[in-house]
Amino acid sequence: MNVKRYFAPTAREALRALKEELGPEAIVLSNRAVEGGVEIVALPGDAVGALQAAAARAKDGRVASPDASSRPPQAAQARSVMQPAMPAAEDDFRVSLSDLAANVRQSQPAAMPRPAAQPVIRPFSPPRIETPEFLLASQAERAARARAAALPIEPQPPVGTAAGIADRNADRNADRNADRNADSGADNRVRELQDANARLMEELTGIRSMIERQLAGFAWGDTRRHAPARAAVMGELLEAGFSADSSRRLAEVIKDDATPGEGRTSVRKALDSLLRARTSDDDPIDRGGVYALVGPTGVGKTTTTAKLAARCVVRHGAGRVALITTDGYRIGAQEQLRIYGRILGVPVFAVRDGSELRQTLAGLRDKHMVLIDTMGMSQRDRMVPEQARMLADAGEVRRILLLNATCRGDTLDDVVRAYRGGDLAGCIFTKVDEAASLAPALDVAVRRKLDILFLTNGQRVPEDLHVPNRAYLLHRAMREQSAESPWHLDNDEAGMMLAAAGAGA
């Protein structure tokens, strides 16, 4: 018996050496993993007949000894020939079981019974047993796959290929474009409706303004016919700088049959009753307390602080007064107040935030009056509420708002609206000597119900600080313009101003 052993590092190399020496019809008896590689035991293909004859003789008893120990190794190996092990290598090294079975049947005698089928055990890890039923099922599965592959299938681009990705992107883009077109169409319709509504509202607003102007003109003409003094005084109030609303309200007190002089006297009395001007017996200097002077930039807070401090020193002494400055932004602001403090003989403290202000005020509780000079800022500055909050958190601090008498009425109204609050003690009119009329300042003070505490009309300390005089305020507010002045209003122009003001409201 020509049994061959082949040893190689891998099963593939061992099978290649086996085929080169014994040919493709060689029979593999066993293969196993040994140290350093794989060992394969094989027989030539023509040795099958001799093995089958030896097996038949052993079955008929012609073999002398039945002892397994004396059985030749070839007889033990014959059983493995019936179902040779199929190595788990590549396809070109697999052994066809059907071909092997055909060779065995041809070499086996006719009277010899067919040996029972035994499972094939793979020696590789993990082991696997293949029975004839398993092989038949595998063949049926392969046949089904072959039939399915033979059916005509419409070619589709693979999922991962560039064509498949392009098709999917094209579908998505088409859906997205359709949705976008639908949305854009709806947006365009909504935009067109909004534009049409806006144009309609503009036309309606124009028509309303025109009707209001015509009605105001009719009313003004009727007023001129039935109450000429009321119309004349109302024009004078508009000319002086009072707002249209205040002018109408003040002119309502004039009787229809009054003369222009009587009408002015009636309006003066009505305006005097609405003024909230403090007298000398009730000013903040006599009451004392902690006051912070606030207002826009350039309104004269530092100079007015020095004027109030000087007046308080004259009445109560320098030891009862203290000055505090929070203006760290303007160059020289603190130094200017320190100079005033040295002249008056009062201490001056500089603080940077709310905590320092609280500590400083806590140490000045024995003072009759403490004046705080704050940093000037525009009424539209977002730090205005923060400044008011800092002063409110510092304790019982009252604010005094400084109003520039030279400003327009709408500007002053904007300032008061920004600095309003429950801790606002009143206002001080500054630069009164520079103003052509006090009507805008008085109009704002009356409408906002502000107490007028002092008037300043110059830079001298403390001479140019005055307690408000009602007669002086009313005279400066209702002073008529000369006929040659470009600001003089004719009767029709006053009516147009009232109509425009009513349309704007």
C-alpha positions in Angstrom: 0.0 0.0 0.0 1.6 3.2 -1.2 0.5 5.6 1.6 2.0 9.1 1.3 2.4 11.8 4.0 2.6 15.4 3.2 3.7 18.1 5.6 3.5 21.9 4.9 2.9 25.1 6.9 -0.6 25.4 5.4 -3.2 23.0 4.0 -3.1 24.7 0.7 0.6 24.0 0.2 0.2 20.4 1.3 -2.7 19.8 -1.1 -0.7 21.4 -3.9 2.3 19.0 -3.2 -0.2 16.0 -3.1 -1.7 16.8 -6.5 1.7 17.3 -8.1 2.8 13.8 -7.0 -0.3 11.6 -6.9 -2.5 13.5 -9.3 -6.1 14.9 -9.0 -7.5 11.4 -8.4 -5.6 10.9 -5.1 -7.6 9.9 -2.1 -7.0 11.8 1.1 -7.1 9.5 4.1 -6.6 12.0 6.9 -5.4 15.5 7.6 -4.5 17.0 10.9 -2.9 20.0 12.4 0.6 19.2 13.9 3.3 21.4 15.4 4.6 23.6 12.7 1.9 23.1 10.1 -0.5 20.5 8.6 0.0 16.8 7.9 -2.1 15.1 5.1 -2.1 11.3 4.5 -3.2 10.2 1.0 -3.3 7.2 -1.4 -3.0 7.1 -5.2 -6.4 6.8 -7.0 -5.7 3.2 -8.3 -5.5 1.8 -4.7 -9.2 1.9 -4.2 -9.8 -1.5 -5.7 -7.3 -3.2 -3.5 -8.8 -1.6 -0.4 -12.3 -2.7 -1.4 -11.1 -6.4 -1.9 -9.3 -6.3 1.5 -12.5 -5.0 3.1 -14.6 -7.8 1.5 -12.1 -10.5 2.7 -12.2 -9.2 6.2 -16.0 -9.4 6.2 -16.1 -13.0 5.0 -13.7 -14.1 7.7 -10.8 -14.8 5.5 -8.9 -12.4 7.7 -7.1 -14.5 10.3 -7.5 -12.4 13.5 -10.5 -10.1 14.3 -8.6 -8.3 16.9 -8.4 -4.6 16.2 -4.9 -4.4 17.5 -3.7 -6.9 14.8 -5.7 -5.2 12.0 -3.5 -3.7 9.4 -3.5 0.0 9.3 -4.8 -0.2 5.7 -8.0 -1.8 6.8 -8.6 1.0 9.4 -8.0 3.5 6.8 -10.4 1.9 4.3 -13.4 3.4 6.1 -12.1 6.8 5.6 -11.9 6.2 1.9 -15.7 5.7 1.7 -16.2 9.3 2.8 -13.0 11.2 2.4 -12.5 14.4 4.4 -13.1 17.6 2.4 -10.5 20.2 3.4 -11.7 23.7 4.1 -9.5 25.2 1.4 -10.3 27.0 -1.8 -12.6 25.6 -4.5 -9.9 24.3 -6.7 -8.8 21.9 -3.9 -12.2 20.4 -3.0 -12.8 16.7 -3.7 -16.2 15.9 -5.4 -18.0 13.3 -3.3 -20.2 12.3 -6.1 -17.2 11.4 -8.3 -15.6 9.5 -5.5 -18.8 7.5 -4.9 -19.0 6.6 -8.6 -15.4 5.3 -8.6 -16.2 3.2 -5.6 -19.3 1.6 -7.2 -17.3 0.8 -10.3 -14.5 -0.8 -8.4 -16.8 -2.7 -6.0 -18.1 -6.2 -6.8 -21.7 -6.5 -7.7 -22.5 -8.9 -4.8 -20.9 -6.7 -2.3 -23.4 -4.7 -0.1 -23.3 -1.0 -0.1 -21.7 0.4 3.0 -23.8 2.6 5.2 -23.3 6.3 4.8 -21.4 7.9 7.6 -21.0 11.6 8.5 -18.0 13.4 7.4 -16.2 15.1 10.3 -14.1 18.1 9.5 -10.9 18.2 11.5 -10.7 22.0 11.3 -12.0 24.3 14.0 -15.0 24.7 14.4 -15.8 21.1 13.4 -18.7 20.5 11.1 -20.6 17.2 10.2 -22.1 16.8 6.7 -24.6 14.0 6.2 -25.9 12.9 2.8 -29.2 14.7 3.6 -27.3 17.9 4.2 -25.4 17.4 0.9 -28.7 16.9 -1.0 -30.2 20.0 0.6 -27.2 22.0 -0.4 -27.5 20.8 -3.9 -31.2 21.7 -4.0 -30.4 25.2 -2.7 -27.7 25.7 -5.3 -30.1 24.6 -8.0 -32.7 27.1 -6.8 -30.2 29.9 -6.8 -29.1 28.9 -10.3 -32.7 29.1 -11.5 -33.3 32.4 -9.9 -30.1 33.7 -11.5 -31.3 32.5 -14.9 -34.5 34.7 -14.7 -34.3 38.0 -16.6 -33.9 40.9 -14.1 -34.1 44.6 -15.1 -30.7 46.0 -14.3 -30.6 48.4 -11.4 -27.7 50.6 -10.4 -26.1 49.2 -7.3 -26.8 51.1 -4.1 -23.2 52.1 -3.4 -22.3 53.0 -7.0 -22.1 56.5 -8.4 -25.1 55.9 -10.6 -27.3 54.7 -7.7 -26.3 57.7 -5.6 -26.9 60.1 -8.5 -30.4 58.6 -9.0 -31.3 58.9 -5.4 -30.0 62.5 -5.2 -32.0 63.3 -8.4 -35.2 62.0 -6.8 -34.6 63.9 -3.6 -33.8 67.1 -5.5 -36.9 66.7 -7.6 -39.1 66.3 -4.5 -37.3 69.1 -2.7 -37.7 71.4 -5.7 -41.4 70.6 -6.0 -41.9 71.4 -2.3 -39.9 74.6 -2.7 -41.9 75.7 -5.7 -45.1 75.1 -3.8 -43.9 77.0 -0.8 -42.5 79.9 -2.9 -45.9 80.1 -4.7 -47.7 80.3 -1.4 -45.2 82.9 -0.1 -45.6 85.0 -3.2 -49.4 85.0 -2.8 -49.1 85.9 0.9 -46.6 88.7 0.0 -48.9 90.0 -2.7 -51.8 90.1 -0.3 -49.7 91.9 2.3 -48.5 94.5 -0.3 -52.1 95.1 -1.4 -53.2 95.5 2.3 -50.3 97.9 2.9 -51.3 100.0 -0.1 -54.9 100.0 0.9 -54.0 101.1 4.5 -51.8 103.9 3.1 -54.7 105.1 0.9 -57.1 104.9 3.8 -54.7 106.8 6.0 -54.3 109.5 3.4 -58.0 109.8 3.0 -58.5 110.0 6.8 -55.8 112.7 7.1 -57.4 114.7 4.4 -60.9 114.4 6.0 -59.4 115.3 9.4 -57.7 118.4 7.9 -60.9 119.4 6.2 -62.9 118.9 9.4 -60.3 120.8 11.4 -60.4 123.6 8.9 -64.1 123.7 9.1 -63.9 123.7 13.0 -61.2 126.4 12.9 -63.3 128.5 10.6 -66.3 128.0 12.8 -64.3 128.9 15.8 -63.0 132.1 14.2 -66.6 133.1 13.3 -68.3 132.3 16.7 -65.3 132.8 19.1 -62.7 135.0 17.5 -60.8 135.6 20.8 -60.5 131.9 21.4 -59.1 131.4 17.9 -56.6 134.2 18.3 -55.3 133.1 21.7 -55.0 129.5 20.5 -52.8 130.7 17.6 -50.7 132.7 20.1 -50.2 129.6 22.3 -49.1 127.5 19.3 -46.8 130.3 18.2 -45.2 130.5 21.7 -44.4 126.8 21.7 -47.2 125.0 23.5 -48.4 121.7 22.1 -51.6 121.5 20.1 -53.2 119.5 22.8 -52.3 122.0 25.6 -53.4 124.9 23.4 -56.8 123.4 22.8 -57.3 122.6 26.5 -56.2 126.1 27.7 -58.3 127.8 25.1 -61.5 126.0 26.2 -61.7 128.4 29.2 -62.2 131.4 26.9 -65.8 132.4 26.4 -67.3 132.8 23.0 -68.0 136.6 23.4 -64.7 137.4 25.2 -62.2 139.9 23.8 -58.6 138.9 23.0 -57.4 140.6 26.2 -59.9 138.8 28.3 -59.0 135.5 26.6 -55.3 135.9 27.5 -56.2 136.7 31.1 -58.4 133.6 31.3 -55.6 131.4 29.8 -53.0 132.9 32.1 -55.2 132.0 35.2 -55.8 128.5 34.0 -52.1 128.0 33.3 -51.2 129.4 36.8 -53.6 127.0 38.4 -51.9 124.0 36.7 -48.3 125.1 37.6 -46.7 123.1 40.4 -44.0 125.7 41.4 -42.5 125.5 44.9 -42.2 128.6 47.1 -39.1 129.6 49.1 -40.6 128.2 52.2 -40.9 124.7 50.8 -37.7 124.2 48.7 -35.4 121.1 49.1 -32.7 123.1 50.8 -34.9 123.8 53.9 -36.2 120.2 53.9 -32.8 118.6 53.5 -32.1 115.0 52.4 -30.1 113.1 49.8 -30.7 114.4 46.2 -29.2 113.1 43.0 -29.1 115.6 40.0 -29.8 113.7 36.8 -30.4 114.6 33.1 -28.9 114.6 29.6 -25.3 115.6 28.9 -24.6 119.4 28.9 -27.6 120.3 30.9 -25.6 121.8 33.7 -25.7 119.2 36.5 -22.3 119.9 38.0 -22.7 123.7 38.1 -26.3 123.4 39.5 -24.9 121.0 42.2 -22.4 123.6 43.3 -25.2 126.3 43.3 -27.4 124.2 45.6 -24.5 123.3 47.9 -23.5 127.0 48.2 -27.1 128.0 49.1 -27.3 125.2 51.7 -23.9 126.3 53.2 -25.3 129.9 53.5 -28.3 128.6 55.4 -27.0 125.7 57.4 -23.2 125.8 57.4 -20.5 123.9 55.6 -20.4 121.1 58.1 -24.0 120.1 57.3 -23.3 119.6 53.5 -21.5 116.9 51.6 -21.0 116.3 47.8 -20.7 113.0 46.0 -19.8 112.5 42.3 -20.4 109.4 40.2 -19.2 111.0 37.0 -16.1 109.0 36.1 -16.6 109.3 32.4 -16.3 113.0 31.6 -12.7 114.3 31.8 -12.2 116.8 34.7 -15.8 116.3 36.1 -14.6 115.1 39.5 -11.9 117.7 39.7 -14.4 120.5 38.9 -16.6 119.4 41.8 -13.6 119.1 44.1 -12.7 122.7 43.3 -16.2 123.8 44.2 -15.9 121.8 47.4 -12.7 123.4 48.4 -14.2 126.9 47.8 -17.3 126.1 49.8 -15.4 124.1 52.5 -17.5 120.9 52.1 -16.1 117.4 51.6 -16.4 115.7 48.2 -16.5 112.0 47.7 -16.1 110.0 44.4 -17.8 106.7 44.1 -17.7 104.2 41.2 -20.7 101.8 41.8 -23.7 101.2 44.0 -21.9 99.4 46.8 -19.5 102.4 47.3 -22.4 104.8 47.1 -24.3 102.9 49.9 -21.2 102.9 52.1 -20.5 106.6 51.5 -24.1 107.5 52.3 -24.0 105.4 55.5 -21.1 107.5 56.7 -22.9 110.8 55.9 -26.1 110.2 57.9 -25.4 113.2 60.1 -25.4 115.7 57.2 -28.4 117.9 56.5 -28.1 117.7 52.7 -26.1 115.4 50.5 -25.9 116.2 46.8 -25.0 113.6 44.2 -23.6 114.7 40.8 -24.3 111.9 38.3 -22.9 111.2 34.9 -24.8 112.8 32.0 -26.3 110.5 29.4 -28.7 110.7 26.6 -32.4 109.9 27.3 -32.1 107.1 24.8 -29.1 105.5 26.5 -29.8 102.0 27.9 -27.8 103.0 31.0 -30.5 105.4 32.2 -32.6 102.7 33.9 -29.4 101.2 35.4 -28.5 104.5 36.9 -32.0 104.9 38.4 -31.8 101.4 39.8 -28.4 102.1 41.4 -29.7 105.3 43.1 -32.8 103.5 44.3 -30.8 100.7 45.8 -28.5 103.1 47.6 -31.3 104.1 50.1 -33.6 107.1 50.4 -32.2 109.1 47.4 -34.5 111.5 45.6 -33.8 112.4 42.0 -34.0 116.0 40.6 -34.3 116.2 36.8 -32.7 119.0 35.0 -34.4 120.3 31.8 -32.8 122.5 29.3 -35.2 125.4 28.6 -33.8 125.9 25.1 -35.0 122.5 23.8 -38.1 121.8 21.8 -41.1 120.5 23.6 -41.0 117.0 22.1 -37.4 116.6 23.1 -38.1 117.6 26.7 -41.1 115.3 26.7 -38.8 112.5 25.6 -36.4 113.3 28.4 -39.1 113.2 31.1 -40.4 109.9 29.7 -37.0 108.4 30.0 -36.2 109.6 33.6 -39.7 109.2 35.1 -40.2 107.3 38.3 -41.6 107.5 41.8 -38.4 108.8 43.3 -38.4 111.9 41.0 -38.7 114.9 43.4 -39.2 117.5 40.6 -37.3 119.4 37.9 -35.0 122.4 37.5 -35.2 124.6 34.4 -31.6 125.4 33.3 -30.3 127.9 30.8 -33.5 130.0 31.1 -31.6 133.1 30.0 -30.8 131.4 26.7 -34.4 130.3 25.9 -36.6 132.4 23.6 -39.7 131.1 25.3 -40.4 128.9 28.4 -43.6 127.6 26.8 -42.2 124.2 25.8 -40.7 123.6 29.3 -43.9 124.7 31.1 -46.0 122.6 28.7 -44.0 119.5 29.6 -44.0 120.3 33.3 -47.8 120.8 33.3 -48.7 117.7 31.3 -46.2 115.5 33.3 -47.3 117.0 36.6 -43.7 117.9 37.7 -42.8 120.2 40.5 -40.6 123.1 39.4 -38.0 123.5 42.1 -35.5 126.1 40.8 -34.5 128.1 37.7 -30.9 128.7 36.6 -30.0 131.6 34.3 -26.2 131.8 34.3 -22.9 130.3 35.4 -22.4 132.3 38.6 -22.4 130.3 41.9 -24.7 130.7 43.7 -26.2 133.9 42.4 -27.8 132.4 39.2 -30.1 129.9 41.1 -33.6 131.2 41.7 -36.8 130.0 43.2 -39.5 129.8 40.5 -41.6 133.0 40.2 -45.0 132.3 38.7 -45.5 135.7 37.2 -42.1 135.6 35.5 -42.8 132.0 34.2 -46.2 133.0 32.7 -44.8 136.1 31.2 -41.9 134.2 29.5 -44.3 131.5 28.4 -47.0 133.7 26.8 -44.8 136.3 25.2 -46.1 137.1 21.7 -44.0 137.1 18.5 -43.7 140.3 16.5 -45.5 140.5 13.2 -42.1 140.5 11.4 -40.9 137.3 13.0 -40.7 134.3 10.7 -42.2 132.3 13.5 -45.4 134.4 13.6 -48.5 132.4 12.6 -51.4 133.7 10.6 -54.9 132.6 11.4 -55.0 130.0 8.6 -51.5 128.7 9.5 -52.6 128.1 13.1 -55.6 126.1 11.8 -53.3 124.0 9.6 -51.0 123.3 12.6 -54.0 122.1 14.7 -55.2 120.0 11.8 -51.8 118.4 11.3 -51.4 117.8 15.0 -54.9 116.1 15.1 -54.0 113.9 12.1 -50.7 112.9 13.7 -52.5 112.0 17.0 
